[in-house]
Structures are given as C-alpha cells and as structure tokens.
Amino acid sequence: MKTDLLNGNITKSLLVFAIPILLSNIFQQMYNTVDMVIVGHFLGETSLASVGACAVIFELFLVFIIGIGRGFGIVAARYFGAGNKDALKRTVAGAITAGALLALFISVTASLFMMPLLRLINIPENIIDTAYSYISILTAFLVITFTYNLCAGLLQAIGDSVMPLLFLIISSVLNIVFDVIFITSFKMGVRGAAAATVVAQSISTALCLFYIFKRSRILIPYKEHFHYDAHLYRELISQGFSMGFMMSIVALGSVVLQSAINGLGHLVIAGHITARRINSFCMMPMNTIAIALSTFVSQNKGANQLSRIRKAVRYGNLINVSWGIFITVVLMLFSPVLIRALSGSNESVIIYNGARYLRINSPFYIVLGMLFIFRLSLQGIGEKIIPLISSVIEFVFKVLFAFLLVPVLGYFGVIICEPIIWFVMFLQLLYSFYTNPVVKAASQNIRKAGNT
C-alpha cells in the first residue's frame, strides 16, 4: 500500500500518492457537506444558516489540530526518508504525548468559551441557540478528530495514503446513514447532524489504529521511545505549531470575515456557506497535490535528494495550473445549478450571491494553486516562519476587508477579498521559495547534472 517517493518517476509517484489523499479529503469534506445538504433539505433554510454561521468557528479549531498533525507528519517523513527507524518511533511517541494534551486542552477551552465566540462573530439571535447546539457537540470530541488525523498523517509520512482513504470511505458512508437516521427518525435536529459526524469519525479512528497495530508496526513506539528528547520535541512543536498556526490564522481571518457576513442576513449567509462548500471541493485537488508534495519534499530532504525536490515542485505547479483552468470553466457555466442543488433552495438571493462568489473567485484558482505548492513545499523543507508570514498576510487583509470594505461594498467586498489576498501571498511565497538555500542547492544540482 506504500508509495516509493524516493525513487523512480517523480510525476507518477506524486500522483499515485496524491490521489488517495485527494479522495480522503473529498470524503473528509463530505462530513460537513452532507450535514449541510441534509440539514438544508430536511430542516430548512434557518437551520442551514445556523450550521453555516458557526462553521468557521469549528474550522478554526479543526484546522489547528489538523495542522499540528501534518507538522508532526513532516518530521516523521524526514526521518523515514533518512532511514532512521529509531528516530521515527521517537517522533511518533512525541507526537502522541504532545498531541493528546494539546487536543484535550483545545476541546475543553472550546467547550467553555463557545457561546461568547458565537456572539463575538455576530450570529443572529434567531439562529444562535441552534448554532450552539450543533457546534458544541463537534468541539467536545475534537480529541477523536485529532487522533484520526494524526494516524492518517503518520501513515502518509511513510508513503501509505491508501488505507486512511479506505477507512474514511467506510465512515463517510456511515455518516450519511447516521445523518438521516438521527435527523429524520430520532428528530434530533442539527444536533443529530453533529452526533452523526462524531460517531462516524470514531469509527474511522478505531479502524486506523487497528491497521497501524497490525500492518504498520514501524510506527509503533516502545516504552523507551517516550523518554523526553529536548531536540526532538522542539522540532515537533516548532514544525507542528508552525503549520497549525499557519492554518488557524487563515481560519481566524475567515472568522473575522464571517462576522461581517453575518450582518448581511441569513439568506446571504446560506448562499455564502453553500458557495464556500463548493469552493472547498474545487480547491481540494490543488491543495492535495501540495499536501502530497510536502511529504515528498520532506522524505527527499531526509535522503538528501535535493534535485528531486526542485523537479517535483515544477511538476506540481503544472498540475495545479491545469486544474485551475479546467475548474474555472466549469464554475463559469454551472455555478447556479450547483448552488441550487447543494443548498436545496430556490431562493433567488441564495442562488445569485452563491453563483456570483464562485464566478468571480474561480479565475484566480491558478494563482491559488501555485501558492499552495510553494507554501507546503517550504513546510516540507523545514521552513517554519515564511509560511506563517503568508497566513498573517491573509489574516490582516481579511480584517481590513471585514471592517473597512464590507460595510461599504456589501457582499461584493467579501467576494473580492480572497482573490486579492491570494495574489499578494503568491508573490511573497514565490520570492521566498526561490531564495531558499535548499532550493538554490537543488537548482545547482540540476544544472550540474545537465552539464555532465
């Protein structure tokens, strides 16, 4: 089930490794998207707006946890590429210890301060109680979410992207079944959608842990591997927190922007969250190639194969630019149909605003795809500050738009916010990548190889 990222054709190994990750991301997105679709169809537009309005809060906690897990995985991939099994097991032990404590802390903190957070982002009073009943269940079980993502990240670090996909497919199908049962048969409302998500994620986590113990024992640490190693823990925490903060700062900017959107009424909220779901699916292939590339880069850096890193980044950019062009054409033609199908609504305000968001944003996917490649490749190399700076740029711009332009331009200010941010971030990451010492050394290796 493992993909060899250290030898052979770069494009082939990258795509073979990335495709299961892409499918995993699709099914991961299906958790919340299925919740939204079923809520919209069975419970109506008000409940749909409740789920959508609080989604950015949950994403804020979720992406931080996912980012921590991915950061840990990058460190593990580097030791795996170097062939250092003892360091790999110590990395897993450190990831378990630090990650479990962190996930528990976040879950408790989120549960204590959830209602003030919902009020802080201006969720309308007619939907705030419903929103709270949904998100409070999800945040109470963030430890389960972290455990699955850590297991999946560690499997991917050693080149296995297939089995996490298989477990996620099983639990995603179960999530749909539980959604329908909890909402329609048990009459649990939006709480049923949240409960279905938690139960389904618990199943995927149990399956992933069972597989690691049976088939990937290289990832099983022993008692001696849990001994404190200051250097390793610094590397884990710095890499994990760098990626976690990078992703959560982006989500925090979305929370600020969502607070401005929430003042535009529940129909605009419903249209926006529907468009954002479609937007997430459209961006997913590009982000997946970048995620796969971060593992590829980390393994090959550990093996000191720098020329493969430089070539892989070039191929990744070609793949993402091609996808960006294709999906732009699709969204230009079919955005209203997609908004109507996903929201389950014929309300003109929802369809018009959702389609307008997608049609204006999609031509900038080309820039976004390259942005993903450069940012995640820098993470794979071991850069921690530069990718974080790009996230700070995004956060600052979203705050400025939320407080200065959205009150003047309305929803159009929301729509044009992200394309402008993507372009600024792309320029910063482009410069940072090609001036990185590892990338310069890789380029020199390629030129020397061409001259011989």
Order of alpha helices (4+ residues) and beta strands (2+ residues): alpha-alpha-alpha-alpha-alpha-alpha-alpha-alpha-alpha-alpha-alpha-alpha-alpha-alpha-alpha-alpha
